[in-house]
Amino acid sequence: MKVSEYANYDGLGLAELIRQKEVTVKEVGEAHLTAVSQINPHINAIIESYAERVESLTQDSPVEGQFGGVPFLLKDLFMNEAGCKSESGSRLSRGMKANSDSFLTQQFKNAGLMLMGRTTTPEFGLSGSTESILTGATRNPWDLSKMAGGSSGGAAAAVSSGIVPMAHASDGAGSIRIPASCCNLVGLKTSRGRTSTAPDPEHPYSFSVNFVVSRTVRDTAVLLDTVHGAAPGDFTVINLPSRPYAEELNATPRPLRIAVTTDPWGPAPTDPEVAAVVQNVAKQCEQLGHHVIEASPKYDYDSFLEAMLVMWGFGIDHYFDWLAAETNQQVGPDTLEPVTLSYYKFAKTLGSKQFVDATAVLNQVNRDTGHFFETVDLLLTPSLSLLPQDIGRYAQSRNMNFHDFFRLCDESMAYYPLFNMTGQPAISLPLGLSQTGLPIGVQFAARFGDESTLIQIASQLEQALPWHNRKPNIFAS
């Protein structure tokens, strides 16, 4: 199989070729490895590739599952495979290996995906750009001077450049949607509880979710059908969808009430090119029969962010201390990057009062947002409010304290964290390009548990404003 053929199929397309015996799983794996060798030196998306897993295959190796034989990558952050390294982009956890599979890792394997390596992440996923002292900067295949996004930037760069058709990603404050927007991909942040974090404990607010970035809506929908659901003992168990997500593809939704806003939620105005793409998508939604209104949830972003910083930080000092003991190191400037070390020191100051006060703020924002979504089915916003920024701007290695750093990130990324806090599903769709050829994503958010409506609108827009013929400058061929 030629690598140029391999790179142009989505996951379901590759799986069908294997199922029909038009290619073997070994041939697909070899094409993947060729793509890695061609592309990864330019973009630095993969920190470890498991070539031996292809070498051990035969032409008759059996495959099972909806995505049987499709190469896949795990993000190197809290998604473990037994016996493999799990370093979280940090010198503090360099060399650590997982003792067991995460529950979702096993779900990916059950889907037939062939786990072929680890993708880069910023240190402990704390930045919207994937850069770390441990692994270096991951570059955007659309423009190597620009960020690929974070914290799932390695995953997004690998998918966008054709190395794999989809890859594991996680999202605690936009980390699926940011790189999807940067790299012209579909990035669905699922509802709280739609996929399991087991065996890791759930955060008190379960801000983070794990799923994938992909090139097509159908890969996203069908894989969600395959991997969603709670593990035994999960605290959060969400209602199942009324029908498979795959049945929402090409389904004509009822006329939806869609709110749209490009008003800034954070410290910087929305780039005019980004705002124009959002307004164009809003017009397209009207042409599809939906009712679009100008509206937005109302909340004090500054107090919201301060509360989120407390909740994200609460307990990380204990986790870093544990890692230091496990790796026989000291927490300090030789093991943590400046921004991360500043956050560690902040976490040391947190106690029950800060936790309770932050909970009260977030509870009010959650209630107000819930009331807003009683009046609309979807909210349409920019994904990133700015175009993908230069490498280095959002690096945790900068000599900045954590508070100033997160405020800096929010010049681009303020539209995301609200939905991590509320637990609502939100999706970034690649529906525009800048004049300089950089991807522009738009975000749709839905009511809690309603991934089905997101997949319906995404499928409609994939047909109305197709993105599949757009290829980055660095692409497997």
N, C-alpha and C positions, 0 to 999 in steps of 0.2 A: 504494500500500500504506500503510495507516495505521500510525503508529509503534507503537500499542498492539498491533496484530497482529504486527508485526515482532518486538517485544521478547519475545513469548511463545513464539517458535520457538527450538529449538536449532539448531546448525549444519546437521545433517543434514536437519532439517525445512525450513529455508530453501532448502537446495540442491535438495531434491526439488520444492519449489514452482517454482523456476527451471527445473529440468529438464523439468517437466510443462507449462511455459509458462503457468502460472497467474499468475506475475509475471515481470517482466523484471529483469535484473541492475541496470539503471539505477534501477528503482523501489525495489529493495532498498537500493541505495546511497543513494538520497535519503532513505529512512526512517532509515537509519543517521545521516546528517548531521543530520536533525531531532532524533534522540535526543541527539546530541552537543550541539547548541545548547540543548536543554531541560535536560540533566542535568549536563553538565560544569561549568558555573559554580557548581554547588552542591558538587561533590565533588572537583574539580581532579584528575582522573585522566589527562587527555590533554594533553600539552604541545605537540603539533603534529598538526593534522588535515589530511589531503591531499584537500581538497574537489575540487580540480581533476581528480582521478582519476575521480570520479563525473560531473563536468561533461563530460568527454571521451567518455563512453559514449553509445551510441545505443540505441534500443529493440531493435535487432537485434544488439547486441554479443554475440559467441559466448562461451561458457564451457566449460571443460573441467575434469576432475578430480572427485574424490569430493565436494569441498566447493566446486564451481564457483560463483563469484559471491558467496560469503559474506564479509562484512566482517570484518576481522581487524586486530589491533594488535600491534606489536612493542614489547617493553619496551626502554627506552633504556639498556641495559646489555649490552655485549659481544655484541649480536645486530644485525648491520649490514645495511643495504640501500645499495647503491651510490648515491652522490650525495646521500644523506640525512644529516642531522645525527646524531651519536653522541656525547652529552655526559655520560653516566653520572651525571647529577644533580649535577654539580660545576662550580663556577666555573673550576676549573683546566682543564677541557676544553671550556669554552663555545665554541660555534661550530665545533667539529671535525666533519668530514664523512668518511664511509666511502668508501674507494676501490673496494670490491667487496662483493658479497653474501657473507654467511656461508653456509656449506653448508646449514645448516638453514633459513635464509631462502629459499633456492632450493627446498628441499623443501616449505616451506609454499606457495610459489607453484605448484609442480608439483601440489599437492593442489587447486589452484583457488582458494585463499583470496585475497581482494582486500585487499592491505595498505593500510590507511587512516590510519595515523598512529603516533605514539610515545606510550607511557605513562610515567608518572612512576616514579622510583625514588629511594630515599635515596642520598646521596653514595657512589658506588662499591658500593652494595648492602650496606653494613656495619651496617644497623639492621633490626630487626623491625617498624619503623613507617616508612611512606613520607613523610618530611618532609625538606626540604632548603632551604638558603638560596637556591639557584638557582631552584627552582620552587614553593616553599611546601609546605604540608601537604595531603596527600590524605586525604579524609574518608570515613568508612564510611557507605554509603547507608542502613544500618540505624539509625544514630545519628550525626549529624554531629559530635558532640563526641568520638567515639571513633576510634581508629586503624583504618585499613583493612588493617593488617598490612604486612609488608615482607619482602624488598625488592621483591616484585612487587605492591605495593599498588595501583598505578595500574591494572594489568591486572585485578586482582580487583574493584576498585570499578567499573570499566567493564563487566565481565561481569555482576556482581550487579545492577547498575542497569538492565540491558537495552540498553546501548549496542552491545555485540557479544555473540554467544553464547559465544565463547571467545576467549582471547588468549594470546599468548606469555608465558611466565614462566620464571624460572630459580631454581635452588635450590642454594646452597652451604652452608647451615646451617639450612634450613627455609623458604627464601624462596618456595617454591611453597605449602607446607603451612600456614605461618602466615597468609597472607592468605586462603587457602581457608577456613580455620577462622573467621576474622573475618567473612567475607562470605557464608557459606552456600553454598560451592562445592565441587566435586570438584577435588582437587589431587594429582596423581600425580607424585612424584619418582621418575623412572625409575632403573634400575640404571646404574652406571657403564658407559659405552660404548654404551648403548641408542640414544642420539642422539649426533651428532657435534658437537664444538666447532670444527671446521675453518672457516677456516684458522688460527684462534688455536691456540697450543700448549696441550697438556694440562698441567695442574698436576701436579707429581710424584705427588700422590695423587688427582688428578681429583675433588676434592670436589664441584665444581659440575656440574649437569646442566641442560639446557634442554628444556622441553616447554611445557605450557599449563595454565591453569586453565579450567574449563568448568562448565556447569550440569548436564550429564547424563553418566552413565557411558558411554553409547553414543558420544557425541562424542569422549570421551577414548580409547576403545578403537579406534574406526575411524581417528581421526587418527594414533594410534600405529602402526597398520598401515601408514599412508601415508608416515610420515616417519622411521621407525626405520632404523638401519643406519649402517655406518661409511663415512666418506669415504676416498678413496685416501690412503694414508700415515698413517692413524690408528694410534697405538700400541695403543690398546685396541679389540679387536674381539671382541664378545660373541656367543655362540651365538644363532642365530635361534630364535624360538618354534616349537614343534612344529606349531602350526596358527595361523591368523590370530586376532588378539585379538578381532575381531568375533564369532568363534564361541564365545567364552567368555561372551558376553552371554546371559542366560537359561539358561545351562547349569547343571545341578545338579552341584555339586562333590561329590566323595567326602566322607565325614565327615572334617572337619579337626580337628587337635589345635591348639587356640588357647590361648595363654597370655595372661593379662590382668593388668595392674597399674595402680594409681593412686598407688602410692607415689612420693613426689617423687624425681626424679633430680637436681634442682638445689637452690637455696638456699631455696625457699619451698614450703609445702604446697600440695596441689591444692585448688582451690576446691570446696566441697561440691557445688555445682550441676554442675560439670564431672564430678566423680567419679560422681555419680548417673547422668548420661547414659552414661558408660562402662559402668557396671554394668548399665544397662538394655539396652545393645547386647550385652553379654555374655550376658544372659538370652535375648535374641532369637536369638543364635547357637546357643544350646543348643536352642531351639525349632525351629531349622532343621536340627537333627540333628548339630551339631558338639559336640565334647568340649572343654569349657572348664576350664582350671585356673588357679589363682593362681600366677604365676611371673614372673620378670624376669631379664634379664641382670645379672650382678653385676660392677661395675667402680667404681673410684675416680673419681668425677666431677671432683673438683678437679684431679687430675693429668692427667686426660684433657683438660679444658678448657685447662690451661696448655700442653699439647702442641699442641692445635689452634690456639691463638693464635700459636704459633711458626710452624706450617705455613701458616696463612692469611696471616701477615704476611711470610713469607720472600720477599723480592724486590719487595715493593710500593714500596719506596723507589726502586728503579731505574725502575719503571714511572712513578711520579709525576715523577721527574726528567726522564724522556723526554717526558712530556706537557708539562711546563713549557717544555722546549726547543721543542717543536712549536708551542706557543701563545704563545711569547715572553713568558712570565711567570716569576715566582718562586714556589717552594713556600713558603707561609707563611700567616698568618692571613687574608690577603685573598683567598686562593684555596682554602684547605681549611678545613673546619669543625673546631672544637676537638678533637673525638674523633678525627677522621681524621688531623689533624696530630699528635696524640699517638701514634697508631699508626705513622705515618710515621717519627717519631723513634725509636720502639721498633725498627722494622725495620732502622734504621741500625746498631743494636747487635748484630744477629744474625749469627752465623757458622756454620761447619761443626759445631762442637760442639753448639750448641743444636739444629741441624737433626737431627743423628744421635741425640741424646738424645730428642728428640720422636718420631722415627721408632720408637725402641725402645718407648716407651710406647704408641704407637698400634698397633704390631704386636701387643703383648700383649692389648690390648683387642679387637682384631680377631679374634685367635685364640680368646679366651674367648667372644666373641659368636657366632662360627662354631660352637663346640661347643654353645652354648645352642640354636641353631636346628637342630641335629641331633635335638633332642628334641621340637620343635614345628614346625608348618607356618606359623603366623602368631603375631605378638605384637600385642595390642590395648592401646593406651595412650590417655590424653588427647592431643589435638593441643596446644592451648595449655592450660597448667595453671591459668591465670586467664582470666577473661572479657576481651574486648578492652578495652584500657586507654585512658585519656584521651590526646588529642593532646598532644604535648609531652613525655610521660614518657620516650620512647625516641628523642628527637631528638638527632642528632649535633652539633647546635649548642649543646648544653648544655656548660657549663664543667666538663668531667669528663675524667679521663684514660681511655684506652681500656680499661684493665683493669677499673676500677670500672664503666665503662659496660657492658661485656659481662656482668659479673656481675649488673648490674641487669636486663639483658634476659633473663637466664636464670631470673629469677623466674617468667617466663611460658613460656619457649621451650626448656627443657632436654631435652625429649623428642625433639628433631630431629637435632642434629649427629651423634649416633652413627651414623646410617645414611648420612650423607654420607661419613663416614670409612670405613665398611665397604663402601660402594658398593651396599648392598642397596636394593631398591625399597621405597617406603613411600607410603601414600596417606592423605590427610585427607578424610573424608566428613562432610557436614553433617547430623548425626543428632540434633540437639537445639536447643532454645532456652532461654534463661534466663527467669526470671520477669519480667525487664524487657524481653524481646523481642530479646536479642542472640544471634546464632548461636553454637552450641557444636559444634565438630568433634571427631571421634575419629580416631585414627591406627591403621592396620594396617601392619605391616612384614612382609615375606616374605623367604625365602632369596634369595641373589644370583641375579639373572636370572629370577626367577619373578613377573613382572608378571601372568602368566595367572591365578594363584590370587587375586591382589589384585582383578583385574577380575571374577572369578567372585563373590567375597564381596561386592564393591561392588554388583554387579548384583542379588544376592539382597537385600541390605539396602535398595537403592533401591526395590524392590517392597514389602518388609515395612514399612519406615519411610519412606515417600515424603516428599520435601522440595519438590517442584516447585510446590505451591500456595502456599508461603510467599514473600511478596514484601517487599522492604525499603520503608521509608518514602519513599525517593527512587527512583522507578522510571519508566522511559519509558512514557508513556501519553498 
